[in-house]
Amino acid sequence: MKLTTSTTCAAVFAMMSLGAQAFVTTSQYRPSMQSTTTLQNAKSGSDVGSDVPDRRAFMTTALTGVLGAVVASTVMPNAANAALSVVQYGDESLMAPKDHGTTAQPVQSDLQYGVSRKLADKICSYNRHFAENGGYFVSTTFEDAVLEAKGPITFYDSVSGKPLFVAPLNRTPDQFLAESESHGWPSFRDDEVIWENVRVIKGSGETVSVDGTHLGHNLPDRKGNRYCINLVCIAGKPV
């Protein structure tokens, strides 16, 4: 498809508009967004991230992702629409108060990867705004488990035990870990999400389980949707 001046201008305008909206929304719902330098904090003893975002870093990431999405929808509308149709959206009712915060019960008592159960319970069930520290997963057995599996791993809800993600798919374990390390949290793509049990809240990008477990956020980049997920929330065992 050949871009005209009008379509190009429209794409740029849409990028600026959507980028501004994304900044406001994510600043409200994900104040724990940090730069990748927080990998160094993994073993500092502080598990929960700061509530002050690195706004410059976020704007760069958000605008880059939005630009990619706009160009894709302009040049390849069919491909863009197909990608959008994959995502299963939900509304705020999923996160309504239940018997244990936003979930019906506490996290499992024997979580995987050596994660903190106390931190998991706080992030999963009593949180909409915070995240484990960037790079927290490097202090666990997560990376060893991925490399030793020699194939995709299923990650389960820390509360319900339902399968949420299967990774890596269509990439190597090293590529999966490299992307996760570059952002500070386990990072999944559309084809690695088990949509039967996962929803994205419209307007905020908050990614949750159908049972009300907070998981993380969708932070798209030039490759498409990228689900930035707290390891403590996907460290459950199947039930």
Secondary structure, DSSP 8 states (H G I E B T S, - for coil): ----HHHHHHHHHHHHHHHHHHHHHHHHH-TT---GGGGGGTTSS--B--SS--HHHHHHHHHHHHHHHHHHHHH-HHHHHHHHHH--EE-GGGG--BTBBTBSS---SS-STT--HHHHHHHHHS-SS--B-TTGGGGSSHHHHHHHHSS-EEEE-TTT--EEEEE--SS-HHHHHHHHHHHTS-EE-GGGB-TTTEEEETTT-EEEETTS-EEEEE--BTTB--EEE-GGGSBB---
